[in-house]
Amino acid sequence: MAGDGAPETLEYTPTWVIAAVCAVIIVISLAMERSLHHLGKILKKKNQDPLFRALEKLKEELMLLGFISLLLTVFQNRISSICVSKDFVSHMLPCKLESSTKEHENYHDTDFYYGHVGNKRRLLSSGASSNFCTSKGKVPLVSLEALHQLHIFIFVLAVVHVVFSASTMVLGGAKIREWKHWEDAIQNECNSNIQTDRSHQNQFVTGRISGTWRKFAVINWMASFLKQFYGSVTKSDYKVLRAGFVKRHCAWNKNFNFHKYMMRALEDDFKKVVGISWYLWLFVILFLLLNVHGWHIYFWLSFLPLVLLLVVGTKLEYIITKLALHLEEELKDPEKEAHIKPSDEHFWFNEPGIVLYMIQFILFQNSFEIAFFFWILSTYGFKSCIMESIGYLIPRLIIGVIIQVLCSYSTLPLYAIVTQMGDMFKKAIFDEHLQDALMAWVGGAKERAEGAQQSVEVA
């Protein structure tokens, strides 16, 4: 029998309790699944294929999280039954180990292993593995309660990352949609002549490199750093960059809708941003490893995404300035048709796609900081030693807010337009129906080529 206390196993748990708990969990799970399915149908109906693919990526992440949680649950007893010496687990602790002998002997039976001395909550079954190791004069490698809290943290991290990435894309997309009236004005201009084009180009050059002091690279870098905080993209910037893209990639179509293309490309990139790639999981492991008492590693790590974001924003602004410098040289010849020249050489390692990976890492790192804060707050409380002091906590939260706002309203719009200044265009330049037709044609061509090759080999 289970004794006079509360039931600990299914053998002595009322069937109505088991059925009720399972029913609630199943209803919630089905409601979430149906909601995602319904959202997918809406996106399909509105021909939002990039967002639909992003939703499918989100489902993959949720499935991965479910598998991670399942593994932790299935193997938690085996993991907690691994016994080690006390000295083996007395180093690199998130919180300072008390000198009291009693606490030193019993800290694995509490939440202290993950940094909270006063909290005595633990799983009912956690005492078994502890007693098993104690009988051997050792302690568990990790307690059941610690494993339980760990997979909760992983789930919280993924949810916060998805929410933050989605909010950034939504807010950034809303900012880019404000440029639509610029595109409409260009579309309404009929029979544009070279003088009108030069007027826009002169405004672009004047706004970017006016003054002899702007001829120096150091000054331009400093100006680019400041430019990302106000008016990162102006009307003249948009018109000239658009003209350069059209001239390079679709000169036959002067009425090309550049704004619509940018939005499709951004939606297509969203599925990459929202996913948590394998290398991001490696960073999770590294961050958890470095969370040692006295190092204040999360405080210092909070500056990493901010620095990277400022570097990315400065680089994107400097690319526009560099294009303006090249255009100024061409405008000196009144007889020559001047236009900017998109090129991969403007980007790091001649690869515009690197910027997207950096934005993904920035959003992930910022999500990690915020998720870790809320997890500690809900699990251990505000006064936990793992929470650190106010002097370390407040700057982390402020930096998180700054990153979210700056990335949404400055860096992401800059990314959307500046990364089009490379040598290649993205497949979003074609509408969805044409994309499907081209992909089907390519697939058919490959099958025909393979079939012809097989026929030759047979002959």
Secondary structure, 3 states (H helix, E strand, C coil): CCCCCCCCCHHHCCHHHHHHHHHHHHHHHHHHHHHHHHHHHHHHHCCCHHHHHHHHHHHHHHHHHHHHHHHHHHCHHHHHCCEECHHHHCCCCCCCCCCCHHHHHHHHHCHHHHCCCCCCCCCCCHHHHHHHHHCCCCEECCCHHHHHHHHHHHHHHHHHHHHHHHHHHHHHHHHHHCCHHHHHHHHHCCCCCHHHHHHHHHHHHHHHHCCHHHHCHHHHHHHHHHHCCCCCCCHHHHHHHHHHHHHHHCCCCCCCCHHHHHHHHHHHHHHHHHCCCHHHHHHHHHHHHCCCCCCCHHHHHCHHHHHHHHHHHHHHHHHHHHHHHHHHHHHCCCCCCCCCCCCHHHCHHHCCCHHHHHHHHHHHHHHHHHHHHHHHHHHCCCCCHHHCCHHHHHHHHHHHHHHHHHHHHHHHHHHHHHHHHCCCCCHHHCCHHHHHHHHHHHHHHHHHHHHHHHHHHHC
